[in-house]
Amino acid sequence: MTRAAIVLQARMGSERLPGKVLAQVAERPILAHCLTRLAERSGLPVIVATTDRPEDDVLCRTAAELGAPVIRGSSDDVLARYVLAVSTFGLTHVVRATADNPAVDLDGPRRTLGLLRRTGVGYVAEFGLPVGAAVEACTAEALCFAHHTASDAYDREHVTSFLRRDRRVASLQALAPTPLRRADIRLTVDRTDDLAAIRDVFDAIGTQAPRAPLTAFIEAADRVRARQLVHGALGR
């Protein structure tokens, strides 16, 4: 029997933008947008994987208020957090997502998990999507292999870097669907200017933004960019 879930890594202690996962976008915290969009079409539970640091107590309370289960582990060893989620919930397949992507593709979890199951590989990722729109999928077996094998701090922090690199793990890099191939667009929130930009994009879409398809975000980002170029030209 297989059991799949989305594991959403989140923490308050971002170096570049502390507290970003609870920053407000369209009157909701970014964490809430991530949870909504990841669950919308996947039919999968979304588990929040955060740290055991006191600063993340507020994140745990917010996740609970939003109805999401939480596991807590090492701040630096994110890979161990994922393996903890696997063991706690008895998972066989995992979709990895990060809580700084409020415009994550609604269909990404279903596409990557479907490819993972059909091909029998250990790891699947898509490329060509806007920055911040993609998720990854892997088997619990591959995650546990990485956990027991990877010793580099970078691999422990970035979870899937070992799976992409190690030839003992069968992996697949899939090209995103044609309408979504816009790697020039940035929809993640890593810096203060990213937060301002994603707020502009959500405003451009309007009330439908939380459940809007990724194509709507691409179109809105283009409109926002065009408007900024016009304003910049007029201001010269």
N, C-alpha and C positions, 0 to 999 in steps of 0.2 A: 504494500500500500504506500502511495506517495503522499507527501504533505508539503505543500509549498506556502511560502509567506514572503512578504516584502519586509526587509529589515532596513529601517531608516535611521542612519547614524546622525546624531545631533548632540551638540554641546553648546554651552553658553560662552566658553572661554576662547573664542576665536581671537587670534592675535591681531588681525587687521581690522576686524569689526566685531568687538565683543557684544554678545547678546543678540546677534543678528537673527537667530532662529525665532525669536519672539518679537522682532521688529514688525511694526504694523504696515501692511500693504492692503489697500482697499478695506480698511477697518477690521482686518483679521491678522493674527500673527502669521508669519511665514510658515511656521510649523503646521498650522491649520490648513493652509493652502496645499502643502505637500501631502498631508494625510488625505484630504479630499480627493485630490487629483490621482494619487496612486491607487486608491481604492475604487474610484469611480467606475472603471470598465474592466478592472482586472478580476474582480470577485475574490480577491485575496485579502487575508488579514494583514494589517500593517503594524509591525512591532517597532517601537522606538528603542534604539540602543544608545544609551547615553553613559556618562561616566559616574563614578561613585564620589565625585567631588561635591562638597556642600553647595557650590554655586549652581549645580544642576538640579537641586531640589525643586526649584521653581519650574524648571522644564518638565520634571516628572509630574508635578501637580497639574500643569497645563495639559500634558498628554492625557492624563487620567480624566480630566474634565472633557476632553475631546473623544474619549472612549477608546483610547489606544493603550494596549498593554506595553509595559516598559521592562527592559532589563538594564542592569547597571554593571559596569566593569571598568577596566583600566582606561585612563585618559589617553595614554600614548599607544597602547597596544590595541588598536581598533579591531584587528584581525581576531584577537581573543574574544572581543565582545560579540563578534559574529558567530564564533564557535559556541559561545555561551547561549546565544539565541537558538542555535541548532539543537543543542542538548536540552535546553529548557522546554522547547516546544516540539521536540521530536521531528524536526524538519528533514526532508530529503532534498529539497530544492529551495534556493534562496534568490530573490531579486534584491540587488543592492541599490539603495538610493541614499541621497544625502539631503539634509534639511536646509540647504541654502538655495534650493531650486523650486521656487513657487510656481513656475510655469512648466514643470516637468510634463513630458508628453503623456497624455491620457492612455494611449495605446502601447506605450513602450514596454510595460511589464508583460502584457499578454504576448507581444511579438517576440521578445527575447526569451521568455520562458518556453514559448512554443517551439522556437528554433532549438533551444537546449534539449527539449524532449525528443524532437523529431530526429535530430542528428546524433544524439547519444554522446556529445562532447561534454567536457567538464566545465566549460566557460564560454559565454557568448557576450559580445558587446556590439553595439552599433556605432558607426561613425558617419559624419556628415551632418548630423543634427546641430541646431543652435547650441552654443555653450550653455549648459545647465538644463538641457531638455532630455538627456539620455539616462538610462538605467543600465545595469548589467545583470546577468543571470549566471548562476553557477550551481553545481551540485554540492550537497553537503559533504560528499566524499572528497571533492576537490578542495573545498575550504579546509577540511580537517587535515588533508595532506599538506596544504600550505602552512597550516598552523604548526604542525609537527616538524616541518622541514625548513621553513624560512627563518633565518636568524638576523637578517639585515633590518635595522630599525625602520628604514624606508618601507620595506615590505610589510612590516607589522602595522605601520601607520596607514598605508594606502590600500590595504586589504587584498586587492586583486592584481597588483603589479607582478607578484610572483607567478600567478596563474597565466598571465599574458606572456611571461618570459620563459618559463621553464618548459622544456620540450616533453617532459614526462606527463604533462597535462594537455590533453587534446582541447584546443580552443578554436573559436570561430569569430572572426571580425566581419560583421555583416554590414553591407551598405544600406543606409536608411532609405525609406521610400522616397521616390523622386520629389514629391511636393514638399518634403520636410528637409531637404538637403540645403541648409543655409548655415553653414559653419561660420559665416561672417557675422552672425547675430549673437549677441551676448545676453542671456536671460538668467544668469546666475547672480547671486549676491555675495560678493567677496569683499567689496570695498564700499565706502560711503557713496561714491558716484554710481555704483551698481544699484544701490538701494533707491536712489533718486530716479534712475533710469527705469527700473522695473515698476515703480509707482506710476510713472508716466505711461508705460505700456498698459498697465491694468486700467488706468483712467481712460485711455483711448478705446479700450474694448467696452468698458462700462460694466453694468451689473452682471452680465453673463460671463465675465472673466474667470471666476473660480472653476467653472466646468466647460470653458470654451476649448475647442480643439487647438492643437499646436499651430495649425495654419492661421488661426485668428491672431495668435501672438506674433507670428512672422509678419503678417500684414500690418498689425498695429505698430510693431517695431520699425517697419519701413516708413509708416506715416510719421511717427515721432522723429525719426532721423531726417526725413525730408523737411519737416517743419523747423527743426533746429538749423538745418542748412540755410533755409530761407531767412530765418531770424538773424543768423550769423552774417549773411550777405547784406541784409538791410542795415545791420549795425556797423558796417565798415565805413 
